Amino acid sequence: MGWLLELLVEGIREMLSQFVIDMMTLVTDMFTELLSCDLSLFEELFSVVGDLYKNVVLPMGIALLLLICVWQLFKSMFGKAGVASEDPIELVCRTGISLFFIVAAKPLVDYILAVAGTPYQWITGTDVEVSSFSEYVSVLEGLTGGLGIDSLNIAILMLIMQFVVAWNYFKMLFVIAERYVLLGVFSYTAPLAFGTGGSKATNNILASWAKMFGGQIILILLNSWCLKMFLSGYGNLNASAYGFTKFFVATLCLVGFCKVTFKLDSYLSSLGVNLGRPTTGIGALGLMMAAGRVLSHVGRGSGESSGSSSPTGTESQTAATDGAGMTDARQEAVEALVALGYSSTDALRAVRKVTDVEPTDVEGILKAALKNF
């Protein structure tokens, strides 16, 4: 009877593996087609973005440019002696060039995305080939009887591992979708960036935007590359004759590949490419801890008198000064602790004590900081 159960589990695992691969192929083709350098899905989904661009973003970019120009001219004409000011002629020329780029921002961005779409098509046009399941060889063949582990348990374990890989794949899709939306935001706010290019004092903002926009395009290309790589690896894993040990290690490699995809923003930033890096948030565990903390404060506050004093402005100002230079993740952790009722000074002190957590892991920083109270 045992051999029949093992055969049944092996058949179910093979059938589910084929189903997951087919679904991944469908989803990957859909994602690489829709979430590309073409912003048609972004424009269709957020249909108001075109009107906002014409009625709000474009006028604001022009107004910002003129405001900076007038302010710099005012400084050069009426500023005190010794105050650095720009040459008026150069300032007016830079303003005129920036005004041209503001008006032509949308066609310029569309042209850049169209150029970037060529290597994107090269990636998506590459076919993924895996061995057919008609030639499927059981991965249990590599097991030896000396392990002392029932082959049925191994089959169930391998089935669970496949679902772990599939879950990481879908988490990777969320990150890819977030990067696509960020590219759309950068594209439709380009006039605001060009509006800062009229003066040397604010030109660094335009330079940073240009680097972030270019880096986001690189991420979109890498997204497609990562999806193709993952689909190839998962398909070959399930259609192979790997023994359990090799299957286990290969599964960990696929999960590790998903983690690398999650952190592409950090890797490119380490290379000097500026990116609009989205954070993963504090997560479910962090939210539960936060909710518990809020409830405890509410319960404690109901028994206290209403005349208790609030933190002074001097403390908040000092805390804000002490928090300068912190990473975005640490600043978010400080803000979360302040929202939970801790003072700004105590929140900063607790976050600064956290040293053994990844700099971009907001949830990890928050959990470690809560232990310092």
SVG drawing of the C-alpha trace seen along z (x, -y; Angstrom):
<svg xmlns="http://www.w3.org/2000/svg" viewBox="-10 -96 43 98">
<polyline fill="none" stroke="black" stroke-width="0.4" points="0.0,0.0 2.9,-2.3 4.3,-2.1 0.9,-3.1 0.8,-6.2 4.3,-7.1 3.3,-6.8 0.3,-9.0 2.3,-11.7 4.9,-11.6 2.2,-11.9 0.6,-14.9 4.0,-16.6 4.8,-16.1 1.3,-17.4 1.6,-20.5 5.1,-21.2 3.9,-21.3 1.0,-23.5 3.2,-25.9 5.6,-26.1 2.8,-26.8 1.4,-29.5 4.8,-31.1 5.3,-31.1 2.0,-32.8 2.6,-35.4 6.1,-36.1 5.0,-36.7 2.3,-39.0 4.6,-40.9 7.4,-41.3 4.9,-42.6 2.9,-45.0 5.6,-46.2 8.1,-47.3 9.6,-50.6 6.3,-51.4 4.1,-53.3 0.8,-52.5 -0.4,-50.4 0.5,-53.2 -1.3,-55.8 -4.4,-53.5 -4.6,-52.6 -3.9,-56.1 -5.9,-57.8 -5.9,-61.2 -2.1,-61.4 -2.2,-63.1 -4.6,-65.9 -2.5,-66.3 0.6,-66.6 -0.9,-69.4 -2.8,-71.3 -0.5,-70.9 3.0,-69.5 3.9,-71.4 2.7,-74.9 4.4,-74.1 7.7,-73.3 7.6,-76.6 6.7,-78.5 9.5,-76.9 12.0,-77.7 10.9,-81.4 10.9,-81.6 14.4,-80.4 15.5,-82.7 14.0,-85.8 15.4,-84.9 18.9,-84.5 18.6,-87.7 17.5,-89.5 20.5,-88.1 22.9,-89.3 21.4,-92.8 20.6,-93.5 22.7,-91.0 25.2,-92.0 28.9,-92.4 30.7,-89.1 27.6,-87.0 28.1,-84.5 25.7,-85.2 25.4,-83.9 26.1,-85.8 22.8,-87.3 23.4,-86.5 24.4,-82.9 21.4,-82.6 18.9,-83.8 20.5,-81.5 20.2,-78.5 16.6,-79.4 15.8,-79.6 17.3,-76.1 15.5,-74.7 12.2,-76.2 12.7,-74.3 13.3,-71.0 10.2,-71.6 8.0,-72.1 9.6,-69.1 9.8,-66.9 7.2,-64.4 8.4,-63.8 12.0,-63.6 11.1,-61.0 9.0,-59.0 12.0,-58.9 14.4,-57.7 12.0,-55.0 11.5,-54.0 15.3,-53.7 15.5,-51.6 12.7,-49.4 15.1,-47.9 17.3,-46.0 14.2,-45.2 12.8,-43.4 16.0,-41.5 15.6,-40.1 11.9,-39.3 12.4,-37.7 14.7,-35.1 12.9,-31.8 13.2,-29.7 13.6,-26.0 13.4,-23.3 13.2,-19.5 9.8,-18.0 8.0,-16.2 7.5,-13.3 11.2,-12.6 10.8,-13.3 13.0,-11.2 12.2,-11.0 14.5,-13.0 14.2,-10.3 16.5,-8.1 19.5,-9.8 18.5,-8.8 20.2,-5.9 18.6,-3.5 21.1,-4.4 19.5,-7.8 16.8,-6.1 14.2,-8.5 11.0,-7.3 10.8,-8.3 7.2,-9.5 8.4,-12.1 11.1,-13.2 8.4,-13.7 6.2,-15.7 9.2,-17.8 10.2,-18.5 6.6,-19.5 6.7,-22.0 10.0,-23.4 8.5,-24.0 5.7,-26.1 8.3,-28.1 10.1,-28.9 6.8,-29.8 5.9,-32.1 9.2,-34.0 8.5,-34.3 5.2,-36.1 6.9,-38.3 9.4,-39.2 6.5,-40.2 5.3,-42.8 8.7,-44.4 8.9,-44.5 5.4,-46.1 6.5,-48.7 9.6,-49.6 7.4,-50.0 5.1,-52.4 8.1,-54.4 9.4,-54.7 6.0,-56.2 6.1,-58.7 9.6,-59.8 8.5,-60.2 5.4,-62.3 7.2,-64.6 10.1,-65.4 9.1,-69.1 9.6,-69.7 13.1,-68.3 13.9,-70.4 12.6,-73.4 15.6,-73.2 18.1,-73.3 18.0,-77.0 20.5,-77.8 23.8,-76.4 22.4,-76.5 19.7,-73.9 21.2,-72.1 22.2,-69.3 18.6,-68.3 18.2,-67.9 21.4,-65.9 20.1,-63.6 16.8,-63.1 18.5,-62.3 20.6,-59.6 17.5,-58.2 15.6,-58.1 18.4,-56.3 18.8,-53.9 15.1,-53.1 15.3,-52.2 18.2,-49.9 16.1,-48.3 13.3,-47.7 15.7,-45.9 17.1,-43.9 13.5,-43.0 12.9,-41.2 16.3,-39.5 15.5,-38.3 12.1,-36.9 13.6,-35.0 16.4,-33.6 14.1,-32.5 11.7,-30.8 14.6,-29.0 16.0,-27.8 12.7,-26.7 11.7,-24.8 15.0,-23.0 14.8,-22.2 11.5,-20.4 12.3,-18.7 15.6,-17.4 16.9,-14.1 18.4,-15.8 18.9,-13.8 17.4,-15.2 20.7,-16.9 21.2,-18.6 17.5,-19.5 17.6,-21.0 20.7,-23.1 19.2,-24.2 16.0,-25.3 18.0,-27.4 19.8,-29.0 16.4,-29.9 15.2,-31.5 18.5,-33.3 18.1,-34.5 14.7,-36.0 16.4,-37.8 19.0,-39.2 16.2,-40.5 14.6,-42.2 17.9,-44.0 18.9,-45.1 18.2,-48.6 20.7,-48.4 23.3,-46.8 23.1,-49.4 23.1,-52.1 26.4,-50.7 27.8,-51.0 26.9,-54.7 23.7,-54.6 21.1,-56.8 17.7,-55.1 14.3,-55.9 14.5,-52.8 11.1,-51.7 11.1,-50.2 9.3,-47.0 7.7,-48.7 7.6,-47.4 5.8,-44.2 3.1,-42.2 5.1,-41.4 6.0,-45.1 2.4,-46.1 1.3,-43.7 3.9,-45.0 2.9,-48.6 -0.7,-47.8 0.0,-46.3 2.1,-49.2 -0.7,-51.7 -3.3,-49.8 -1.1,-49.7 -0.6,-53.5 -4.4,-54.0 -5.1,-51.9 -2.5,-53.7 -3.5,-57.1 -7.2,-56.6 -6.1,-56.4 -4.0,-59.5 -5.1,-63.1 -5.8,-65.2 -3.4,-67.9 -0.2,-66.1 2.4,-68.1 3.6,-67.4 7.2,-67.3 8.6,-70.7 9.5,-72.2 13.2,-72.3 13.3,-68.5 11.7,-67.9 14.1,-70.3 17.1,-68.7 15.9,-65.2 15.5,-66.3 19.0,-67.7 20.4,-64.5 18.6,-62.4 20.4,-64.1 22.5,-61.8 20.5,-58.7 19.4,-56.3 15.8,-56.4 15.1,-53.0 16.3,-54.3 14.4,-57.5 11.2,-55.5 11.9,-53.4 12.2,-56.6 9.0,-58.0 7.2,-54.7 8.5,-54.8 7.4,-58.4 3.9,-57.5 3.8,-54.7 4.2,-57.3 7.9,-57.4 9.7,-60.7 11.8,-61.7 15.0,-61.6 14.3,-58.1 13.4,-56.8 16.6,-58.2 18.7,-56.8 17.1,-53.3 17.6,-53.3 21.2,-54.4 21.9,-51.4 20.9,-49.0 24.1,-47.9 23.6,-44.3 20.6,-44.8 20.7,-45.4 20.5,-49.2 17.4,-48.8 15.4,-46.5 12.9,-48.8 11.1,-45.9 14.4,-44.5 15.5,-47.9 12.2,-48.6 12.1,-45.2 15.7,-45.6 15.0,-49.2 12.0,-48.1 14.2,-45.8 16.4,-48.7 13.6,-50.3"/>
</svg>
